[in-house]
Amino acid sequence: MQADSQQDEMRSPRYYRIYQALLSEIQQGSLKPGDLLPSEMSLSQSHGVAPGTARKAIDMLVDRGWVERQHGRGTFVRRADFSHSLARFFRLTDREGVQLHPQSELLGIRELPATADIARHLEVAEHSPLIEIERVRRVDALALLHEVIYLPGARFSPLLSLPTEEWGDLLYPLYERVCAEVVFRATDTLCAGPAPEGPAHHLGLEPGTQVIEITRLARGYDEKPLEWRLSRGRLDLFHYSFDIR
């Protein structure tokens, strides 16, 4: 089987082999977010191909979202920006239209065994150790969002001993700084449902009040799940916009 795989690889176009080699370096962490890719000329020389072939390999990485070209600087491993992701779903401006920045209140963090449902999302074994984070996001002291976040325990164990004052408002930079885990992409799914007693209390609502529910599955550069979260937000502040081009 290994010989067949090697033969298939040798039959692949040269640009695709260069693409696969660069992608492997990104997924394995040899090329990190923000790193500069080798130039087309350097790649063409090291792989013994024409510059146009190397350019086609880089084009594939750009088209599939792994890297981005910066005019006059080169091509860099892409770092996803989630800092304004809530703005897609909630009105985060004041009456004058000035952008507001949600602040986070950490309610708790604990280790617990994975239920069958969460294990399926995170692609881990049932009952394997997970880390659960609970927090509230506020804008001008108004509770906007209640979140429960689940992480594979083996990859995020340093968070269990992290002092509360070191958490900050954004989790993804924290994951990278403390656990060396980088979120590459995430999929959000929206629906509406009744708020359970706990989340309703933190949102200042009556239990059973309809809220917007946002589930997120985040993956790393290796395409393995890093985080599954359930966020519940106030419907009176919900706003969704999407550009169709």
C-alpha positions in Angstrom: 0.0 0.0 0.0 2.8 2.4 0.8 4.4 1.8 -2.6 1.1 2.5 -4.3 0.8 5.7 -2.3 4.3 6.8 -3.3 3.6 6.0 -7.0 0.3 8.1 -6.8 2.3 11.0 -5.4 4.9 10.7 -8.1 2.1 10.8 -10.7 0.7 14.0 -9.2 1.5 17.3 -11.0 4.6 19.0 -9.7 2.8 22.0 -8.5 0.5 19.8 -6.5 3.5 18.1 -4.8 4.9 21.5 -3.8 1.5 22.5 -2.5 1.3 19.3 -0.4 4.8 19.8 0.9 4.0 23.4 2.0 0.7 22.4 3.4 2.3 19.6 5.5 4.8 22.2 6.9 1.9 24.5 7.9 -0.2 21.7 9.5 2.8 20.3 11.4 3.8 23.7 12.7 7.1 24.1 10.8 5.5 27.1 9.1 3.6 29.0 11.8 0.9 31.7 11.5 2.5 34.9 10.3 5.5 33.1 8.9 6.8 34.2 5.5 6.7 31.5 2.8 9.7 30.9 0.6 9.6 33.0 -2.6 8.5 31.5 -5.9 12.1 31.7 -7.1 13.4 29.9 -4.0 10.7 27.2 -4.3 11.4 26.7 -8.1 15.1 26.3 -7.4 14.7 23.9 -4.5 12.1 21.7 -6.3 13.7 21.9 -9.7 10.7 23.5 -11.4 9.8 26.6 -13.3 8.7 29.7 -11.3 5.3 29.4 -12.8 4.9 25.9 -11.3 5.8 27.2 -7.8 3.4 30.1 -8.3 0.6 27.7 -9.1 1.3 25.8 -5.8 1.1 29.0 -3.8 -2.0 30.0 -5.7 -3.7 26.8 -4.4 -2.7 27.7 -0.8 -4.1 31.2 -1.3 -7.3 29.9 -2.9 -7.9 27.4 0.0 -7.3 30.0 2.7 -4.0 28.7 4.1 -1.9 31.7 3.2 -2.4 35.3 2.1 -0.4 37.6 -0.2 0.6 41.0 1.1 1.5 43.4 -1.6 5.2 44.3 -1.6 6.0 42.0 1.3 5.4 38.4 0.2 3.1 35.5 1.1 2.4 34.6 4.7 0.7 31.8 6.6 -2.7 33.2 7.3 -3.8 34.0 10.8 -7.6 34.0 11.2 -9.0 37.1 12.9 -11.9 36.3 15.3 -11.7 39.5 17.3 -14.9 41.0 15.7 -16.8 37.7 15.1 -19.6 38.7 17.5 -20.3 41.8 15.4 -21.8 39.5 12.8 -24.6 38.5 15.2 -25.2 41.4 17.6 -25.4 45.2 17.5 -22.1 46.2 19.0 -22.3 50.0 18.5 -23.6 52.8 20.6 -26.2 55.4 19.4 -23.5 57.3 17.5 -22.3 54.2 15.7 -19.1 53.8 17.6 -17.9 50.2 17.9 -18.2 48.6 21.4 -15.9 45.9 22.6 -17.4 43.1 24.7 -15.8 42.4 28.0 -15.6 38.8 29.5 -16.3 37.6 33.0 -14.9 34.2 33.8 -17.5 32.3 35.8 -15.6 29.0 36.2 -13.2 26.5 34.7 -13.2 22.8 35.6 -12.1 19.4 34.3 -14.8 16.8 33.5 -15.4 13.6 31.4 -16.6 14.0 27.9 -20.3 13.1 27.3 -21.1 11.2 24.1 -22.3 14.3 22.3 -19.4 16.6 23.1 -16.9 13.7 22.4 -18.4 13.3 19.0 -18.0 17.0 18.2 -14.4 17.1 19.5 -13.5 13.7 18.0 -12.3 12.3 21.3 -13.2 9.2 23.2 -16.3 9.3 25.4 -15.4 9.9 29.1 -11.9 11.3 28.1 -10.9 14.4 30.1 -12.3 17.8 28.9 -11.9 21.3 30.2 -15.2 23.3 30.6 -15.0 27.1 30.6 -18.1 29.2 31.6 -18.1 32.9 31.0 -20.4 35.9 30.3 -19.7 38.5 27.7 -20.9 42.1 28.5 -21.2 45.4 26.7 -21.5 48.4 29.0 -22.3 46.1 31.9 -25.2 44.6 30.0 -24.9 40.8 29.7 -25.0 40.0 26.0 -23.9 36.4 25.8 -23.5 33.3 28.1 -20.9 30.8 26.9 -20.0 27.2 27.8 -16.8 26.1 26.1 -15.3 22.6 25.9 -11.7 21.8 25.1 -9.7 18.5 24.9 -8.1 18.2 28.3 -4.7 16.9 27.1 -4.1 19.9 24.8 -5.3 22.6 27.1 -4.4 21.5 30.6 -2.2 24.7 31.3 -5.5 26.7 31.5 -6.5 24.9 34.7 -3.8 26.6 36.7 -3.9 30.0 34.9 -4.8 32.9 37.3 -8.1 34.6 36.6 -6.5 38.0 36.0 -4.4 36.6 33.1 -7.4 35.5 31.0 -8.4 38.7 29.2 -11.4 39.1 26.9 -10.3 37.0 23.9 -9.7 33.2 24.2 -7.9 32.4 21.0 -4.8 34.5 21.7 -4.8 32.9 25.1 -4.9 29.4 23.7 -1.8 30.3 21.5 0.1 32.0 24.3 -0.5 29.5 27.1 -1.1 26.2 25.2 0.6 26.7 21.8 -2.7 25.9 20.2 -3.8 28.0 17.2 -7.3 28.2 15.9 -7.3 28.2 12.1 -11.0 28.2 11.3 -14.4 27.9 12.9 -17.9 27.0 11.9 -20.9 28.8 13.6 -24.4 27.4 13.5 -27.4 29.5 14.7 -30.8 28.6 16.0 -33.3 29.8 18.6 -34.3 28.1 21.8 -35.5 28.5 25.4 -32.8 29.6 27.9 -32.2 27.1 30.7 -32.2 28.5 34.3 -28.5 29.1 34.6 -27.8 31.0 31.4 -31.1 32.9 31.8 -30.0 34.0 35.2 -26.7 35.4 33.9 -28.4 37.1 31.0 -31.0 38.7 33.3 -33.9 36.8 31.7 -36.7 34.6 32.9 -36.0 30.8 32.4 -37.5 29.6 29.2 -37.1 33.0 27.4 -36.2 32.5 23.8 -32.6 33.3 23.1 -30.3 32.9 20.1 -28.1 29.8 20.3 -24.7 29.8 18.5 -22.7 26.6 18.4 -19.1 26.8 17.3 -16.7 24.1 16.2 -13.1 25.5 15.9 -10.3 23.6 14.3 -6.5 24.0 14.3 -4.2 24.0 11.3 -4.1 20.2 11.5 -7.9 20.3 10.9 -8.5 18.5 14.3 -11.2 20.0 16.5 -9.9 22.3 19.2 -13.0 23.8 20.7 -16.7 23.3 20.9 -18.8 26.0 22.4 -22.4 26.9 23.0 -23.3 30.5 23.3 -26.7 31.9 24.2 -27.5 35.5 23.5 -30.3 37.9 24.0 -32.7 38.1 21.1 -33.4 41.8 21.7 -29.8 42.5 20.8 -29.5 40.0 18.0 -28.7 41.3 14.5 -27.5 39.3 11.5 -26.1 40.6 8.2 -24.4 38.7 5.4 -23.0 40.0 2.1 -24.0 38.1 -1.0 -21.7 38.8 -4.0 
